[in-house]
C-alpha cells in the first residue's frame, strides 16, 4: 500500500470507474436477456407454489418423524 493517500485514493477511483464502465458495456450487450430471465423467475415461483400446494398437509402440532 502506498504511503501517500492521494495515490491510494486515485487508484481506487480509477479501478472503480473502469469496473463501472465495463459493467455498463456488458449491460448494453445483454439487455435482451432480461425479459427472458424475468419470465423464467416468475415460472419458477408459480411452479414452486403449485408444488407446495400439492404436498400433503401435516397435522398442526405434530412434529415430523425422524425415520424411527
C-alpha positions in Angstrom: 0.0 0.0 0.0 1.4 3.4 -0.9 2.2 5.8 1.9 0.7 8.7 0.0 -3.1 8.7 0.4 -3.6 10.6 -2.9 -2.1 7.7 -4.8 -4.3 5.2 -2.9 -7.5 7.2 -3.5 -6.6 7.7 -7.1 -6.0 4.0 -7.7 -9.4 3.3 -6.1 -11.2 5.9 -8.2 -9.6 4.6 -11.5 -10.4 1.0 -10.6 -13.9 1.8 -9.7 -14.5 3.9 -12.8 -13.0 1.1 -15.0 -15.3 -1.5 -13.4 -18.4 0.6 -13.8 -17.6 1.3 -17.4 -17.0 -2.4 -18.1 -20.3 -3.2 -16.3 -22.2 -0.7 -18.4 -20.7 -2.1 -21.6 -21.6 -5.6 -20.7 -25.1 -4.5 -19.7 -25.8 -2.8 -23.1 -24.9 -6.1 -24.8 -27.1 -8.4 -22.7 -30.3 -6.3 -22.1 -32.2 -8.6 -24.5 -32.0 -11.4 -21.9 -33.7 -9.6 -19.0 -37.3 -10.3 -20.2 -36.5 -14.0 -20.5 -34.9 -14.2 -17.1 -37.9 -12.4 -15.6 -40.3 -14.9 -17.2 -38.1 -17.8 -16.0 -38.2 -16.5 -12.5 -41.9 -16.0 -12.5 -42.4 -19.5 -13.9 -40.2 -21.0 -11.2 -42.1 -19.1 -8.5 -45.5 -20.2 -9.8 -44.3 -23.8 -10.2 -42.9 -23.8 -6.7 -46.2 -22.5 -5.3 -48.1 -25.2 -7.3 -45.8 -28.0 -6.0 -46.1 -26.8 -2.4 -49.9 -26.8 -2.7 -49.8 -30.4 -3.9 -47.9 -31.6 -0.8 -49.9 -33.4 1.8 -50.6 -31.2 4.8 -49.1 -32.2 8.2 -51.5 -32.0 11.1 -50.9 -29.0 13.3 -48.9 -29.6 16.5 -47.3 -32.8 15.4 -43.6 -32.9 14.6 -42.4 -34.9 11.6 -40.9 -38.3 12.5 -37.1 -38.8 12.2 -37.3 -42.2 10.5 -37.5 -44.4 13.5 
